[in-house]
Amino acid sequence: MKDIIDIRVKLIITIVTIFFIVSVGKASYNIFCFYFVLAIIISILFKPDFLKFVKRLFKLFLIPFFLSIFIPFASKGIILYEINLNFIKIHITDNGLITFYSVLIKSFLSLFLLCALITSTDEREIFWGLRKLYVPKIVVSIIFLMYRYLFLFKDEFEIGKRAINSRMFKKSGFIADKKTAYLIGNLFIRTFTRAENIFMAMQSRGFDGSFYSLAENQKISLAGIAVIVSLLFFDILIRIISFINFPFIKHFLLL
């Protein structure tokens, strides 16, 4: 199965399926159920590490959840609930709730596929696959550097935070927040010098933006093409079901 599911096959399936998921209209919950089943099938084919997959999925899902939590209060429509504060009235509308649910479902399904891809594949293999799919070299290099040195930035922040705490003893919260803001600003300034040093070090070692694989296959296997075609067929079929306007046929297909 590993020979069949090439990284290029994984990338094509993931990107195209996410595109179809995002294009689904609001309140199409039956269609979302179909895509959820398809996402489970794709994740089984990818064979991710289950524990890493679950942990990363729910950690990342917190980001779209908190970003979209204000949608029910900002959309026009029929008022369902009203929160009356002393200085402002907040309304929750039906259109806002529908949009909120749709955004959450689309985010969850997209992250479901991305986490299955990331936890089943080495990051260098992903960058190699992107280059083989003719993604521009500069784009792949930027993604690689961001991913590679994000952990370094986090370590530098932890070191600076520990140094501040060891010198401040029991100061007020305002002073602590002020020092943390200085630390963040200092880290952003230091990134310019660090980025130049990293670029020169990588250039001296022959890095030209290309990524290589030990088991490099120039062409996708016929079995891999068959997997792509099969899953794309189901993607298109689900979208066709969503456009059917005949109640009898649509009810029959959605049973």
GIZI-V607429 format. One record per residue. N is the residue number from 1. RES is the residue in three letters. NEAR is the number of other ideal C-beta (glycine too) atoms within 10 Angstrom. Layout:
n,res,near
N,RES,NEAR
N,RES,NEAR
This chain:
n,res,near
1,MET,9
2,LYS,8
3,ASP,10
4,ILE,15
5,ILE,20
6,ASP,23
7,ILE,23
8,ARG,18
9,VAL,22
10,LYS,24
11,LEU,18
12,ILE,20
13,ILE,24
14,THR,19
15,ILE,13
16,VAL,15
17,THR,23
18,ILE,19
19,PHE,11
20,PHE,19
21,ILE,25
22,VAL,11
23,SER,10
24,VAL,20
25,GLY,9
26,LYS,14
27,ALA,14
28,SER,17
29,TYR,12
30,ASN,14
31,ILE,20
32,PHE,20
33,CYS,13
34,PHE,20
35,TYR,25
36,PHE,15
37,VAL,12
38,LEU,21
39,ALA,21
40,ILE,12
41,ILE,13
42,ILE,21
43,SER,20
44,ILE,10
45,LEU,17
46,PHE,22
47,LYS,14
48,PRO,19
49,ASP,11
50,PHE,10
51,LEU,9
52,LYS,13
53,PHE,18
54,VAL,13
55,LYS,13
56,ARG,18
57,LEU,18
58,PHE,13
59,LYS,11
60,LEU,18
61,PHE,16
62,LEU,9
63,ILE,11
64,PRO,16
65,PHE,15
66,PHE,9
67,LEU,11
68,SER,16
69,ILE,11
70,PHE,12
71,ILE,20
72,PRO,22
73,PHE,14
74,ALA,12
75,SER,17
76,LYS,10
77,GLY,15
78,ILE,9
79,ILE,12
80,LEU,13
81,TYR,11
82,GLU,9
83,ILE,10
84,ASN,8
85,LEU,7
86,ASN,4
87,PHE,4
88,ILE,7
89,LYS,9
90,ILE,13
91,HIS,18
92,ILE,17
93,THR,19
94,ASP,14
95,ASN,16
96,GLY,21
97,LEU,17
98,ILE,17
99,THR,19
100,PHE,21
101,TYR,17
102,SER,19
103,VAL,16
104,LEU,16
105,ILE,20
106,LYS,19
107,SER,19
108,PHE,19
109,LEU,21
110,SER,20
111,LEU,21
112,PHE,23
113,LEU,22
114,LEU,16
115,CYS,23
116,ALA,24
117,LEU,21
118,ILE,19
119,THR,20
120,SER,20
121,THR,19
122,ASP,11
123,GLU,13
124,ARG,13
125,GLU,17
126,ILE,20
127,PHE,23
128,TRP,20
129,GLY,22
130,LEU,20
131,ARG,19
132,LYS,19
133,LEU,13
134,TYR,7
135,VAL,14
136,PRO,11
137,LYS,14
138,ILE,9
139,VAL,12
140,VAL,20
141,SER,18
142,ILE,12
143,ILE,15
144,PHE,18
145,LEU,14
146,MET,10
147,TYR,12
148,ARG,14
149,TYR,16
150,LEU,10
151,PHE,9
152,LEU,12
153,PHE,15
154,LYS,10
155,ASP,11
156,GLU,17
157,PHE,14
158,GLU,10
159,ILE,11
160,GLY,18
161,LYS,15
162,ARG,10
163,ALA,12
164,ILE,16
165,ASN,13
166,SER,8
167,ARG,9
168,MET,12
169,PHE,6
170,LYS,5
171,LYS,13
172,SER,9
173,GLY,7
174,PHE,8
175,ILE,11
176,ALA,15
177,ASP,10
178,LYS,12
179,LYS,18
180,THR,15
181,ALA,10
182,TYR,12
183,LEU,16
184,ILE,13
185,GLY,10
186,ASN,12
187,LEU,14
188,PHE,9
189,ILE,10
190,ARG,13
191,THR,15
192,PHE,9
193,THR,9
194,ARG,15
195,ALA,12
196,GLU,10
197,ASN,10
198,ILE,15
199,PHE,12
200,MET,10
201,ALA,10
202,MET,15
203,GLN,10
204,SER,8
205,ARG,7
206,GLY,7
207,PHE,13
208,ASP,8
209,GLY,15
210,SER,12
211,PHE,19
212,TYR,9
213,SER,15
214,LEU,5
215,ALA,8
216,GLU,8
217,ASN,13
218,GLN,5
219,LYS,10
220,ILE,17
221,SER,14
222,LEU,9
223,ALA,14
224,GLY,21
225,ILE,15
226,ALA,12
227,VAL,22
228,ILE,18
229,VAL,9
230,SER,12
231,LEU,19
232,LEU,15
233,PHE,10
234,PHE,17
235,ASP,19
236,ILE,12
237,LEU,12
238,ILE,23
239,ARG,17
240,ILE,10
241,ILE,16
242,SER,17
243,PHE,9
244,ILE,14
245,ASN,6
246,PHE,9
247,PRO,8
248,PHE,8
249,ILE,11
250,LYS,14
251,HIS,10
252,PHE,10
253,LEU,15
254,LEU,13
255,LEU,5
